[in-house]
Amino acid sequence: MNGDSKRADEWLQNAIDVLDGLVVDFPDVSRYKYDLADTLRLADPTSESSPTQYRRRIERAVAICEEITAAYPNVPHYQALLADSLSERAAIRRGAGQLKAAEQDYERAVECQESLLAQFGSVATFRLAHVQSLHGLAVLKRQNGQADQSRKLLDTAIRHLDQWVATAGYNRKYQLLYSPLYSSLSETLVDLGEEELARKASVKAERAKPTPSTNGSRRPSPFGGRRPGPAGRDFRSPPSR
């Protein structure tokens, strides 16, 4: 671990310690628990001194989110954080070869995100997180030899992203999602023997790769979409409870 990474990890641990103290002193304030879980997720797996410590932090984040969502099931940001934490744990489990457990986490995350979108479909962060979870589940399905299911999930993720771009307008964040989605779709289509479709998906993946912007200008999306319209409602700060 280099000096910068060590300092960052020390800062993170100090923040966790402070929030742990607040949770102990004010156990009925769910906002502190939310902040603790959100801070635990800031751990960087590439700079952690111990991969085990990283896994433990994500496990704690999931457990805390499960606690506060059970107590306050109608707070959307609590549900969103649970879904995000589940997706991160799924990625850890997939990397460790725990494919069944990873699949269950991804499916729980997707189910939670779809419930949120049914109520708050205009919230960009919810939509983008949903697309990312669908992508993670699709990669896992392909890894399990379920290419047909992987293709359906990727098609769904791309369709949802297209719909959001058409509604909200082009945004660089969306471009960053298109390239890996089409890259995964290309790999899945190769597994299915769809060589020509795989080639077309690969071309779209290349076209969607981010390019340096000049003076803040935006490059039009290769997949269409209008310029940004009015921003949708967002839930950046959950209520104190």
ABEGO torsion letter per residue (X at the ends): XBAAAAAAAAAAAAAAAAAAAAAAABAABAAAAAAAAAAAAABBAAABABAAAAAAAAAAAAAAAAAAAAABAABAAAAAAAAAAAAAAAAAAAAAGBAAAAAAAAAAAAAAAAAAAAABAABAAAAAAAAAAAAAAAAAAAAAGBAAAAAAAAAAAAAAAAAAAAAAEBBAAAAAAAAAAAAAAAAAAAAAGBAAAAAAAAAAAAAABBBBBBGGBBBBBAAEEBBBBBBBBBBABBBBX
